[in-house]
Amino acid sequence: MASQKLTIVARILVKEGKVDLVKAELLKLIDVTRAEEGCINYDLHQDNENPNFFLFHENWENRELWQKHMDDAHLAEYLKATDGAVEEFIVTEMTHIA
């Protein structure tokens, strides 16, 4: 049996005054992640009312390939570049049911 597809919702709340820095770093992740094995979609959103709030909506072929993405160098670079600029970073693993 093939492993199940995985949906990821990542919520990123940026500290006041750091939105431009974090947004630029998030945008660097897009093309490189979309080219990764197993990535179905990797879509970044910014809240219309609160520009400090970002949300990634991602779909992956399976959890193993997403885990590989999470261990990748470009994600480590993002975390280093935005260290101290992010208030909250919550990742939720979900299953598409309908």
N, C-alpha and C positions, 0 to 999 in steps of 0.2 A: 504494500500500500504506500502510495506517495505521501510525503509529509505535507501537512496542511499549510496553506498560505497564512501569512501573518500580517496584520495591520498594526501599525505603530502610530500613536498620537503623542507627540512631544510638545509640551508647553514650556515656553521660555519667557520668564519675566525679567526684564532688564532693569538695572538700577538707574535712577534718575541721572540724566546727563551722559549716559553711556550708549544710547540707542544707535547712534551712527556707527560707532565702533563695532558693536555686536552685529548689526544688520550687515555690514560689509563682510564680516567674518562668516556669517551664515550663508550669504550669497556665494562665497567661495566654495562651499560644500556642494552646491547644486549639481553642476556638470560632472564633477568627478564621481559623485555618488550615483547619479543616474546611469553612469557607464558601468557601474559595478554589476557583477554577476548576481542575478536574483532580484534586482531592483525592478519593480513593476512601475511604481511612481514614487516621487519624492517631491512633495509640493509644500512650499513655504508660504505662510499667510501672516499678515500683520493686521492687528485689530484696528478697526476704523475709529473707535472711541479712545483707545489707549495705545498709542504708538509704541509703548514699551513692552507690549505683549505680542509674542510671536507663537505660531503654532505650525508644526510640521505634521502633515498627513502623509503617511508612507504605506506602501504595500510591498511585501516581499514574497518571493516564491516559497520560502520556508524560514524557520527560526534560525537554522544553522547559518544560512547566508547573511541574515541580518546580524547575527553575532559576529561574523567575520567583518562586516561593515563597522560595527561598534569597536572592534579592536584595531581598526585601520589607522595608519599614520595621520591622514588628514583630519580625522576626528580629534586625535591627540593634539594636533597643532591648533585646532579651533579652541579646545579647552584651555590650552596654554595662553593663547592670544586674548581670550576673554576672561581670564582669571581675575576675580574680584569685581567684574562688571555685571554679573548675572545674579539676580536675587533668588531665583527659583528655576529649577530645571527638572521637570517631571515627565518621565517616559512611561507610557501605558501600553502594554501589549494586549491586542484585541483580536477577536475572530469575527470575520464577516459572516453574519447569519441569515441575512435576507437582502 
